């Protein structure tokens, strides 16, 4: 299963990623791709870093501070044509 974590470079997102990489493909999202890739590298080869709008996952966790949720997600697309 592909699991995306928006805000995956923070403490909560990183904690989830550590647990999920054991059995799933984890996509770590951040406003800065470099930061997401750095976090993914720290989890070895089991995770990938993405700019958060690039993630295509079956499940997405949002691990952002409450005040950042609406501004961050306002530009995100909820559906994509396949």
MDTraj code that builds the backbone (N, CA, C; nanometers):
import mdtraj as md
import numpy as np

residues = "UNK UNK UNK UNK UNK UNK UNK UNK UNK UNK UNK UNK UNK UNK UNK UNK UNK UNK UNK UNK UNK UNK UNK UNK UNK UNK UNK UNK UNK UNK UNK UNK UNK UNK UNK UNK UNK UNK UNK UNK UNK UNK UNK UNK UNK UNK UNK UNK UNK UNK UNK UNK UNK UNK UNK UNK UNK UNK UNK UNK UNK UNK UNK UNK UNK UNK UNK UNK UNK UNK UNK UNK UNK UNK UNK UNK UNK UNK UNK UNK UNK UNK".split()
xyz = np.array([
    [0.0847, -0.1165, 0.0000],
    [0.0000, 0.0000, 0.0000],
    [0.0896, 0.1232, 0.0000],
    [0.0482, 0.2262, -0.0732],
    [0.1191, 0.3543, -0.0757],
    [0.0559, 0.4475, 0.0268],
    [0.1373, 0.4917, 0.1219],
    [0.0900, 0.5809, 0.2271],
    [0.1631, 0.7139, 0.2139],
    [0.0877, 0.8216, 0.2063],
    [0.1448, 0.9554, 0.2004],
    [0.1309, 1.0237, 0.3351],
    [0.2312, 1.1014, 0.3710],
    [0.2266, 1.1764, 0.4955],
    [0.2571, 1.3222, 0.4631],
    [0.1539, 1.4056, 0.4654],
    [0.1721, 1.5486, 0.4444],
    [0.2170, 1.6076, 0.5770],
    [0.3299, 1.6749, 0.5743],
    [0.3914, 1.7206, 0.6978],
    [0.4790, 1.6107, 0.7550],
    [0.5277, 1.5250, 0.6686],
    [0.6021, 1.4075, 0.7107],
    [0.7400, 1.4340, 0.7660],
    [0.7863, 1.5587, 0.7607],
    [0.9196, 1.5876, 0.8122],
    [0.9168, 1.6294, 0.9592],
    [0.8000, 1.6491, 1.0143],
    [0.7875, 1.6848, 1.1555],
    [0.7901, 1.5620, 1.2449],
    [0.7832, 1.5853, 1.3750],
    [0.7920, 1.4751, 1.4708],
    [0.6835, 1.3699, 1.4520],
    [0.5583, 1.4121, 1.4369],
    [0.4489, 1.3163, 1.4239],
    [0.4578, 1.2405, 1.2913],
    [0.4807, 1.3124, 1.1835],
    [0.4904, 1.2480, 1.0528],
    [0.6049, 1.1502, 1.0453],
    [0.7182, 1.1893, 1.0999],
    [0.8349, 1.1026, 1.1025],
    [0.8081, 0.9767, 1.1856],
    [0.7390, 0.9940, 1.2986],
    [0.7050, 0.8794, 1.3833],
    [0.6153, 0.7801, 1.3116],
    [0.5173, 0.8314, 1.2366],
    [0.4310, 0.7420, 1.1584],
    [0.5113, 0.6718, 1.0489],
    [0.5952, 0.7483, 0.9810],
    [0.6739, 0.6921, 0.8708],
    [0.7616, 0.5773, 0.9186],
    [0.8261, 0.5947, 1.0329],
    [0.9128, 0.4904, 1.0870],
    [0.8358, 0.3600, 1.1049],
    [0.7125, 0.3705, 1.1481],
    [0.6318, 0.2503, 1.1706],
    [0.5777, 0.1908, 1.0409],
    [0.5372, 0.2765, 0.9470],
    [0.4777, 0.2280, 0.8233],
    [0.5786, 0.1701, 0.7250],
    [0.7031, 0.2167, 0.7259],
    [0.7992, 0.1696, 0.6252],
    [0.8299, 0.0216, 0.6379],
    [0.7961, -0.0365, 0.7497],
    [0.8222, -0.1793, 0.7680],
    [0.7383, -0.2651, 0.6732],
    [0.6203, -0.2142, 0.6340],
    [0.5301, -0.2958, 0.5514],
    [0.4703, -0.2248, 0.4301],
    [0.4967, -0.0951, 0.4158],
    [0.4322, -0.0180, 0.3094],
    [0.5317, 0.0747, 0.2405],
    [0.4917, 0.1255, 0.1258],
    [0.5668, 0.2306, 0.0577],
    [0.5207, 0.3619, 0.1198],
    [0.6146, 0.4397, 0.1685],
    [0.5807, 0.5646, 0.2368],
    [0.6303, 0.6826, 0.1550],
    [0.5412, 0.7795, 0.1329],
    [0.5756, 0.9027, 0.0629],
    [0.5681, 1.0171, 0.1629],
    [0.6812, 1.0796, 0.1857],
    [0.6886, 1.1890, 0.2820],
    [0.6739, 1.3194, 0.2062],
    [0.5760, 1.3994, 0.2476],
    [0.5496, 1.5264, 0.1814],
    [0.5946, 1.6437, 0.2651],
    [0.6430, 1.7475, 0.1964],
    [0.6861, 1.8700, 0.2620],
    [0.6696, 1.9855, 0.1646],
    [0.6698, 2.1068, 0.2175],
    [0.6679, 2.2240, 0.1299],
    [0.7987, 2.2357, 0.0548],
    [0.9041, 2.1781, 0.1101],
    [1.0359, 2.1794, 0.0463],
    [1.0775, 2.0366, 0.0149],
    [1.0875, 2.0084, -0.1125],
    [1.1217, 1.8726, -0.1577],
    [1.2524, 1.8245, -0.0952],
    [1.3510, 1.9136, -0.0842],
    [1.4812, 1.8749, -0.0282],
    [1.4659, 1.8231, 0.1145],
    [1.3817, 1.8888, 0.1934],
    [1.3596, 1.8468, 0.3310],
    [1.2913, 1.7092, 0.3351],
    [1.1946, 1.6887, 0.2464],
    [1.1253, 1.5592, 0.2395],
    [1.2222, 1.4491, 0.1990],
    [1.3081, 1.4775, 0.1011],
    [1.4049, 1.3775, 0.0559],
    [1.5064, 1.3461, 0.1655],
    [1.5474, 1.4479, 0.2397],
    [1.6417, 1.4264, 0.3500],
    [1.5800, 1.3359, 0.4578],
    [1.4546, 1.3617, 0.4908],
    [1.3856, 1.2787, 0.5895],
    [1.3719, 1.1356, 0.5373],
    [1.3364, 1.1221, 0.4104],
    [1.3226, 0.9887, 0.3507],
    [1.4560, 0.9134, 0.3541],
    [1.5653, 0.9818, 0.3232],
    [1.6973, 0.9166, 0.3261],
    [1.7306, 0.8670, 0.4669],
    [1.6882, 0.9414, 0.5678],
    [1.7179, 0.8995, 0.7049],
    [1.6433, 0.7712, 0.7408],
    [1.5374, 0.7394, 0.6656],
    [1.4619, 0.6157, 0.6868],
    [1.5111, 0.5045, 0.5949],
    [1.6247, 0.5261, 0.5339],
    [1.6883, 0.4329, 0.4423],
    [1.6122, 0.4293, 0.3105],
    [1.6075, 0.3169, 0.2465],
    [1.5501, 0.3084, 0.1114],
    [1.4005, 0.2858, 0.1101],
    [1.3381, 0.2849, 0.2248],
    [1.1973, 0.2463, 0.2311],
    [1.0987, 0.3601, 0.2121],
    [1.1447, 0.4822, 0.2104],
    [1.0541, 0.5959, 0.1959],
    [1.1043, 0.6851, 0.0836],
    [1.0151, 0.7666, 0.0289],
    [1.0512, 0.8605, -0.0768],
    [1.0007, 0.9982, -0.0374],
    [1.0772, 1.1002, -0.0709],
    [1.0374, 1.2369, -0.0416],
    [0.9737, 1.3029, -0.1615],
    [0.8674, 1.3789, -0.1371],
    [0.7940, 1.4462, -0.2433],
    [0.7528, 1.5852, -0.1990],
    [0.7344, 1.6738, -0.2962],
    [0.6616, 1.7957, -0.2688],
    [0.5185, 1.7483, -0.2481],
    [0.4509, 1.7968, -0.1455],
    [0.3249, 1.7339, -0.1049],
    [0.2165, 1.7294, -0.2120],
    [0.2153, 1.8211, -0.3066],
    [0.1118, 1.8149, -0.4104],
    [0.1409, 1.7067, -0.5140],
    [0.2581, 1.6456, -0.5114],
    [0.2945, 1.5418, -0.6072],
    [0.2593, 1.4015, -0.5605],
    [0.2163, 1.3873, -0.4389],
    [0.1913, 1.2539, -0.3847],
    [0.0670, 1.1911, -0.4443],
    [0.0791, 1.0659, -0.4775],
    [-0.0358, 0.9858, -0.5182],
    [-0.0338, 0.8626, -0.4300],
    [-0.1189, 0.8623, -0.3300],
    [-0.1190, 0.7538, -0.2327],
    [-0.2609, 0.7031, -0.2123],
    [-0.2703, 0.5836, -0.1594],
    [-0.4012, 0.5259, -0.1289],
    [-0.4561, 0.5810, 0.0021],
    [-0.3673, 0.6135, 0.0940],
    [-0.4048, 0.6746, 0.2212],
    [-0.3106, 0.7916, 0.2453],
    [-0.3647, 0.9046, 0.2883],
    [-0.2812, 1.0203, 0.3202],
    [-0.3104, 1.0660, 0.4618],
    [-0.2040, 1.0763, 0.5410],
    [-0.2132, 1.1306, 0.6762],
    [-0.1695, 1.2756, 0.6723],
    [-0.2397, 1.3595, 0.7448],
    [-0.2048, 1.5008, 0.7543],
    [-0.1520, 1.5249, 0.8947],
    [-0.0233, 1.5550, 0.9039],
    [0.0404, 1.5727, 1.0344],
    [0.0952, 1.7144, 1.0445],
    [0.0058, 1.8088, 1.0282],
    [0.0417, 1.9503, 1.0309],
    [-0.0139, 2.0169, 1.1557],
    [0.0484, 2.1288, 1.1968],
    [-0.0125, 2.2069, 1.3033],
    [-0.1493, 2.2580, 1.2548],
    [-0.2489, 2.2682, 1.3420],
    [-0.3833, 2.3086, 1.2990],
    [-0.3874, 2.4350, 1.2138],
    [-0.3082, 2.5354, 1.2472],
    [-0.3132, 2.6609, 1.1712],
    [-0.2572, 2.6475, 1.0297],
    [-0.1856, 2.5398, 1.0013],
    [-0.1260, 2.5208, 0.8686],
    [-0.2091, 2.4321, 0.7768],
    [-0.3122, 2.3672, 0.8288],
    [-0.3886, 2.2705, 0.7485],
    [-0.4587, 2.3371, 0.6301],
    [-0.5396, 2.4381, 0.6536],
    [-0.6158, 2.5004, 0.5443],
    [-0.5245, 2.5645, 0.4409],
    [-0.4255, 2.6460, 0.4797],
    [-0.3382, 2.7028, 0.3767],
    [-0.2639, 2.5961, 0.2958],
    [-0.2237, 2.4897, 0.3590],
    [-0.1485, 2.3846, 0.2903],
    [-0.2362, 2.3055, 0.1949],
    [-0.3560, 2.2724, 0.2385],
    [-0.4427, 2.1877, 0.1571],
    [-0.5280, 2.2638, 0.0567],
    [-0.5329, 2.3950, 0.0654],
    [-0.6181, 2.4717, -0.0260],
    [-0.5771, 2.4552, -0.1709],
    [-0.4518, 2.4268, -0.1982],
    [-0.4067, 2.4070, -0.3355],
    [-0.4015, 2.2620, -0.3781],
    [-0.4322, 2.1713, -0.2865],
    [-0.4239, 2.0282, -0.3182],
    [-0.5472, 1.9821, -0.3938],
    [-0.5287, 1.8900, -0.4842],
    [-0.6392, 1.8324, -0.5598],
    [-0.6885, 1.7081, -0.4863],
    [-0.8189, 1.6980, -0.4665],
    [-0.8727, 1.5824, -0.3965],
    [-0.8967, 1.4631, -0.4872],
    [-0.9105, 1.4879, -0.6160],
    [-0.9292, 1.3768, -0.7098],
    [-0.8422, 1.3984, -0.8316],
    [-0.8036, 1.2899, -0.8914],
    [-0.7240, 1.2949, -1.0151],
    [-0.7833, 1.1932, -1.1116],
    [-0.7830, 1.2288, -1.2388],
    [-0.8321, 1.1321, -1.3370],
    [-0.7251, 1.0283, -1.3625],
    [-0.7643, 0.9079, -1.3838],
    [-0.6683, 0.7981, -1.4033],
    [-0.6718, 0.7508, -1.5448],
])
top = md.Topology()
chain = top.add_chain()
for i, resn in enumerate(residues, 1):
    res = top.add_residue(resn, chain, resSeq=i)
    for name in ("N", "CA", "C"):
        top.add_atom(name, md.element.get_by_symbol(name[0]), res)
traj = md.Trajectory(xyz[None], top)
